[in-house]
Amino acid sequence: MSEITQIRRLSLWIFFIPLSAINLCLLISQNPGFLENTIFAVDQIGRSGFSIPYIDGSLSISRASRTFPQYLIFKPSMILTAIFLYYYWKNNNNLVNNLNSTNINYKFKTFGILSAVFLVIHSLFLGIKFDIQIYKLFRRVVLVLFIIFELVAQGYLVYNLYKLKTKLDTFINQKILLLKFILVSVLIIVAILSLPTLISKGNTHFKHMLEWNYFVGVIIFYLLSRFFWRRTT
């Protein structure tokens, strides 16, 4: 099945590109001296001292990525990731159609592509300053919709693959299917439990820490996809 080969390849790109981008932006933010006196001098807002935001929540992904020159890395990386997401969900949809002898757009494809669209919108508007409250609300809504659609797409895909696990027995690692189910379940539970804190004022460091770890959790789903499918010839 050609779709399996494509899914395996796309999964790695979708994991490594955004992971590398956010951590490279973090590295630049914490080491602005390397680019001092060059055309890529780091904007003052985008500078920070050494920290491990995954643990201490000292700064947000947005602050580390939205200023020059970090956005030259972040924005193209997220847009490229969104393109790969489109093809990832399309290939999964084609694969499930082949197995079910159908020709429809499954819900995971629809939600997956929508998540890619909102990732592009978030990336394009990141760092653009408009001193109006509605714009700030718009950015938050776009980011929330990306996360919601991504989780829904992942959940629907795991559900459909679970129903097909007998047909796919020679192509998949069923232990990884269980891990994908656990991962999606944990992400949903964490999102629900964290909601009261996220919508309240304060707790900035916790919110930032959650942001970094949650982002990695979402893209780990794609790393698992790489090991979920066995190599085909």
LINRAJO-V580055 format. One record per backbone hydrogen bond with DSSP energy under -1.0 kcal/mol. NH is the residue of the N-H (numbers start at 1). CO is the residue of the C=O. If there is no record, write none. Layout:
# LINRAJO-V580055
NH_CO / NH_CO
This chain:
# LINRAJO-V580055
5_1 / 6_2 / 7_3 / 8_4 / 9_5 / 10_6 / 11_7 / 12_8 / 13_9 / 14_10 / 15_11 / 16_12 / 17_13 / 19_15 / 20_16 / 21_17 / 22_18 / 23_19 / 24_20 / 25_21 / 26_22 / 27_23 / 28_24 / 29_25 / 30_26 / 31_27 / 34_31 / 35_32 / 38_35 / 41_38 / 43_68 / 47_44 / 48_29 / 55_52 / 56_52 / 64_60 / 65_61 / 66_62 / 71_67 / 72_69 / 73_70 / 74_70 / 75_71 / 77_73 / 78_74 / 79_75 / 80_76 / 81_77 / 82_78 / 83_79 / 84_80 / 85_81 / 86_82 / 87_83 / 88_84 / 89_85 / 90_86 / 91_87 / 92_88 / 93_89 / 94_90 / 95_91 / 96_92 / 97_93 / 98_94 / 99_95 / 100_96 / 102_97 / 110_106 / 111_107 / 112_108 / 113_109 / 114_110 / 115_111 / 116_112 / 117_113 / 118_114 / 119_115 / 120_116 / 121_117 / 122_118 / 123_119 / 124_120 / 125_121 / 126_122 / 128_125 / 132_130 / 136_132 / 137_133 / 138_134 / 139_135 / 140_136 / 141_137 / 142_138 / 143_139 / 144_140 / 145_141 / 146_142 / 147_143 / 148_144 / 149_145 / 150_146 / 151_147 / 152_148 / 153_149 / 154_150 / 155_151 / 156_152 / 157_153 / 158_154 / 159_155 / 160_156 / 161_157 / 162_158 / 163_159 / 164_160 / 165_162 / 168_164 / 171_168 / 172_168 / 173_228 / 177_173 / 178_174 / 179_175 / 180_176 / 181_177 / 182_178 / 183_179 / 184_180 / 185_181 / 186_182 / 187_183 / 188_184 / 189_185 / 190_186 / 191_187 / 192_188 / 193_189 / 194_190 / 198_194 / 199_195 / 207_203 / 208_204 / 209_205 / 210_206 / 211_207 / 212_208 / 213_209 / 214_210 / 215_211 / 216_212 / 217_213 / 218_214 / 219_215 / 220_216 / 223_219 / 224_220 / 225_221 / 226_222 / 227_223 / 228_224 / 229_225 / 230_171
